[in-house]
Amino acid sequence: MNTEVQEETLTLEEVLAALKPNHQLILWNDEINTFDHVIYCLTKYLDYSDSQAEKIAWKVHNDGKAVVLEGSFTELEVYRKILQQEGLTVTIE
């Protein structure tokens, strides 16, 4: 029985493309949540510093939305559920 193993060679670009996160967790502006609550959630659950969280809150306020996390759909779904339970408006794209 001949069991030949064929090796597949990938370029650096192909490896990096495979590792690249392909989904984004988007935080949307709403009329419900305060800046303080958004900053609290970003620091507590996404491990942002206070100043980073404040910059994101302003971006959401001014632009209507901001990407707060990138990764696999499965990973982001956990954070989406947590942030939604806190009352934030978040989607995965």
C-alpha positions in Angstrom: 0.0 0.0 0.0 1.4 3.3 -1.1 0.4 6.2 1.2 2.0 9.2 -0.3 1.6 12.5 1.5 1.4 15.6 -0.5 2.5 18.8 1.2 0.8 22.0 0.4 2.9 25.2 0.3 1.3 28.5 1.1 2.7 31.9 0.5 3.0 34.4 3.4 0.1 36.4 1.9 -2.1 33.3 1.9 -1.3 32.5 5.5 -2.0 36.1 6.6 -5.2 36.2 4.6 -6.4 33.1 6.4 -5.5 34.5 9.8 -7.2 37.9 9.1 -10.4 38.4 11.1 -13.3 38.5 8.7 -16.0 40.0 10.9 -16.4 43.3 12.8 -18.5 44.1 15.9 -20.1 47.5 15.2 -21.4 49.8 18.0 -24.2 52.0 16.8 -25.3 55.4 18.1 -28.6 55.5 19.9 -30.7 58.0 21.9 -30.8 55.7 24.9 -27.3 55.2 26.3 -25.1 57.8 28.0 -21.5 58.4 27.2 -20.7 57.1 30.7 -22.5 53.8 30.1 -20.9 53.2 26.8 -17.4 53.9 28.2 -18.2 51.7 31.2 -19.2 48.8 28.9 -16.2 49.2 26.6 -13.7 49.2 29.5 -15.4 46.3 31.4 -16.1 43.9 28.6 -13.7 44.8 25.8 -10.7 45.8 28.0 -10.3 49.3 26.5 -8.7 52.0 28.6 -10.9 54.9 29.7 -9.3 57.2 27.1 -9.7 54.7 24.3 -13.3 54.0 25.3 -14.1 57.8 25.3 -12.6 58.2 21.8 -14.8 55.4 20.6 -17.9 56.9 22.3 -17.2 60.2 20.5 -16.7 58.4 17.2 -20.0 56.6 17.6 -21.7 59.9 18.5 -20.2 61.8 15.6 -20.2 59.1 12.9 -23.2 57.0 13.9 -21.1 53.9 14.4 -17.7 52.5 15.2 -15.9 49.1 14.9 -15.1 48.0 18.4 -13.7 44.5 17.8 -12.6 42.3 14.9 -12.5 38.5 14.9 -14.4 35.3 14.0 -18.1 35.4 14.0 -18.2 32.9 17.0 -15.9 35.1 19.1 -17.8 38.3 18.2 -21.2 36.7 18.9 -20.2 36.3 22.6 -19.4 40.1 22.9 -22.5 41.1 20.9 -24.8 39.2 23.3 -23.0 40.7 26.4 -23.2 44.3 25.0 -26.8 43.9 24.0 -27.7 42.7 27.5 -26.1 46.0 28.7 -28.5 47.9 26.4 -26.0 48.8 23.6 -26.9 48.6 20.0 -24.4 46.3 18.3 -24.3 44.2 15.2 -21.8 41.9 13.5 -20.8 42.6 9.9 
